[in-house]
Amino acid sequence: MVNINHDYRLDFPATTRNRDSIAAVLSNYISPNCWLLEIASGSGQHGVFFQKKFPSITWQTSDPEFEHRQSINSWIRHEGLYSKMPEPLNLDVDIRPWSITNRLGALIKGIVCINMIHISPWSCTRSLFEESKKYLDQSNFLMLYGPFLRKEKQTSESNLNFDQSLKIQNPLWGLRNLEDVNVIASENGFNLDNVIDMPANNLSVIYRIK
C-alpha cells in the first residue's frame, strides 16, 4: 500500500502523447463492464486515463517495479479512482505462472501491453503469449502497442535509430520483427486480427485466440 501522505506520481511524456490514439483503438475492442489487464503499466498514466475514458470497465494495472506501482497508486488516488480501480499487481511477465487469482483470471476479457516488448528480453514476449492464452477466449483480445520492424515495409529512420539506441543500453532489447512476434502468437493459439498504423511510426497489433 502506498503511503497516502506522499505523491509518488511519475510523468512519462510519451504516455500523454499516445493515449488518445490508443484509446481510439481500444474503443473498437472493449465491451461494457469488462475487466482489462494491462501488463507493464509503468507510471500508471495510461491506466487512469483509460479508466476515466471507459468508466464502465475495470482497468487492472500491473508492473514488476515497486517505484512504478507507487506511481500507479498515486495516480489512482490523484484522479479519485480508488473506489473503481484496484491496486496494481506485482507482476513480472517473465515469472510464471503469473500471480493472478482465479477470481481475477475469470474476469479478464482483454490484455493490453504498451511499449514493453522492445525494452525487455525476447523471453518476455514469449511469456506474454504463453500466459495470456490461459485467460482469454475467442471473444477476447490481446493488444500490443509500440514500434516494430516489418519485413515487407521499410523501417523509418527514427525507428532504426531508436532500435540502435536500445541495443546500446541493453543488447537484449530492441525493436521486434512483427513477423517473428506473429510466429510466437500462432504457436500459442493466437491469430493476428488486425495491424493498425499509429502516430510516430508505432503500431497497434490485435491478436485473438483461434
C-alpha positions, 0 to 999 in steps of 0.5 A: 500500500502506498503511503497516502501522505506522499505523491509518488506520481511519475510523468512519462511524456510519451504516455500523454502523447499516445493515449488518445490514439490508443484509446481510439483503438481500444474503443473498437475492442472493449465491451461494457463492464469488462475487466482489462489487464494491462501488463507493464503499466509503468507510471500508471498514466495510461491506466487512469486515463483509460479508466476515466475514458471507459468508466464502465470497465475495470482497468487492472494495472500491473508492473514488476517495479515497486517505484512504478506501482507507487506511481500507479497508486498515486495516480489512482488516488490523484484522479479519485479512482480508488473506489473503481480501480484496484491496486496494481499487481506485482507482476513480472511477465517473465515469472510464471505462472503469473500471480493472478487469482482465479477470481481475477483470471475469470474476469479478464476479457482483454490484455493490453501491453504498451511499449514493453516488448522492445525494452525487455528480453525476447523471453518476455514476449514469449511469456506474454503469449504463453500466459495470456492464452490461459485467460482469454477466449475467442471473444477476447483480445490481446493488444500490443502497442509500440514500434516494430520492424516489418519485413515487407515495409521499410523501417523509418529512420527514427525507428532504426535509430531508436532500435540502435539506441536500445541495443546500446543500453541493453543488447537484449532489447530492441525493436521486434520483427512483427513477423517473428512476434506473429510466429510466437502468437500462432504457436500459442493459439493466437491469430493476428486480427488486425495491424493498425498504423499509429502516430510516430511510426508505432503500431497497434497489433490485435491478436485473438485466440483461434 
